[in-house]
Amino acid sequence: MKKIGFMFALMGMLGASSHAQKIEFEEYDLPNGLHVILHQDHSAPVVVTSVMYHVGAKDEQPDRTGFAHFFEHLLFEGTENIGRGEWFKIVSSNGGQNNANTTDDRTYYYEVFPSNSLKLGLWMESERLMHPVINQIGVDTQNEVVKEEKRLRIDNQPYGNILKAVKENMFKVHPYRWTTIGEMEHLDAAKLDEFIAFFHKFYVPNNAVLIVAGDFEKDQAKQWISDYFGPIAKGTVTPKKHYEEAPITKQINAEWEDPNVQIPMVITAYRTPSMKTRDARVLDMISMILSDGKSSRLYKKLVDDEKKALQVASFNYSQEDYGTYFIYGLPLGDTSLQDLTNDFSKEVKKLQTDLISEREYEKLLNKLENNYVNSNSNIEGVAHSLAEYYLLYGDVNLINNEMDIYRSITREEIRDVANKYLNDNQRLVLIYGPEKK
C-alpha cells in the first residue's frame, strides 16, 4: 500500500501544528526488547500509533522476493480477535485512518485516531504482532491484490520499471538488486509454511520500534503499552548480513525495453554510500543544485535555455547500506540520448571543478530548512521521522539536529563529494526505450 493523504475531518488540525521548534520525545525499552518512543503534542486532539519493523526486501531470498511487501498487505487480513475484513471497518468506524508501506530496509504500519482512541490503536498493533491469522485464504487473496498493484503501478505504467532496470545493473551481490514488490512467480511458488516462518523470523518485538505521537497522557499510554505489548515473547533476531559490492571502475552500458513508452529516456546512475553517512547528505544537496526547481542547473540549461529535454531530474536514492544517485532526461526534438548524457557529464564536471556561489549555497540551505519543517509539520510526519531515525540511522536525536549537519557542509565538500562519486567511469548509462518491433 502506498502512503496516501488523509481524508477525514481532522486533517486540518494535523496540518496546523508546526514542529519547527525542538521536538521533545521520551524513549525506553520493554523487557521483550520492543523500543518505545513517545512524543506529546496537545495542539490537536489526534494521536498516531505506529510500528516500524526492521525487515525489508533486502532480507528476502533471491528466489522468494516480494515477501516483505507481501506482509504489508497480509497483516491487514485479521487476527484471532479481529475478524477477516474487519480491520479497516474498525478503524474507519472510530474516526481514524491507517496504512502501511515497505522499502528495501523496513516495513511501517500506522493508525491515526482521535486522541480518545489511543487504547484501540495500541491494541490493534499488538494484535498484528501477537495474534495474526496467516492462512491459505489470506495468502491467496493478497497474492491477487499484490499482482494487481504491480500491474497498475509498474507493469502498465510508462517508465514503471526504471528502478528494476537500474538496480539489477547497479548491484551484483547485494539484495538491493531486486525490487521491493518482487517477482510474482516467487510468491506463487511459496508455500504457506514459508510465509509463517518469515513472520516468526522478523515480526518480533526486539526487531521493531513503537511510536506514540500526539495528544495523550504519558502514564496512561505507558500502562496500555505494557498491558498489550509486554506479554509478547522476545524473539531471536538474526544479525543483518553484510554485502560488499566491488567498486564500479568502468562505465556500465545497458538497455531496457518498455512497451508502454514512446520516447526513450537516458538514465545515468552511480552507486553511493549509506544514508547514515555525511557524504549521503552532501549528495542530497548536489541533487537539489542540479534539479530542484526551474532555476536549478540541469532544468535551466536543458529545458529552458537550450530546449534539449522535455524533462530532466536528479535525486539521491538513499538506503541503509548503499545508495544510488540518478540523473535522467527525456530528449526533445532531434536531441540524441548521447547529447543528453554528455550534458549531464558537463554539469557534474562544473560541480567537480568550481565552488557553487555563496548565493546558491544560501538558497540551498533555505530549501533544506523548508523541507525539514514540512517533513515534521504534522503528527504523522513526526511519528515516521522518529521511527526511521531510530531504526535505520540509530540516532533519534537526528530529528532535531540533522539540519545542523547540513548547515555544516561546506561548498568545498560539495565539490569534493562530486569528485568522489560522480565520475563517468563510476556510472551506469541505461537507455530505457520503446519495445523494439
Secondary structure, DSSP 8 states (H G I E B T S, - for coil): -------STTHHHHHH----S----EEEE-TTS-EEEEEE-TTSSEEEEEEEES--GGGS-TTSTTHHHHHHHHTTS-BSSS-TT-HHHHHHHTT-EEEEEE-SS-EEEEEEEEGGGHHHHHHHHHHHHHSB---HHHHHHHHHHHHHHHIIIIITSTTTTHHHHHHHHH-SSSGGGS-SS--HHHHHH--HHHHHHHHHHH-SGGGEEEEEEES--HHHHHHHHHHHHTTS-----------------S-EEEEEEETT-SS-EEEEEEEEE-TTSHHHHHHHHHHHHHHSSTTSHHIIIIIIIS--EEEEEEEEE--SSEEEEEEEEEE-TT--HHHHHHHHHHHHHHHHHS---HHHHHHHHHHHHHHHHHHTSSHHHHHHHHHHIIIIIS-TTHHHHHHHHHHH--HHHHHHHHHHH--GGGEEEEEEEE---
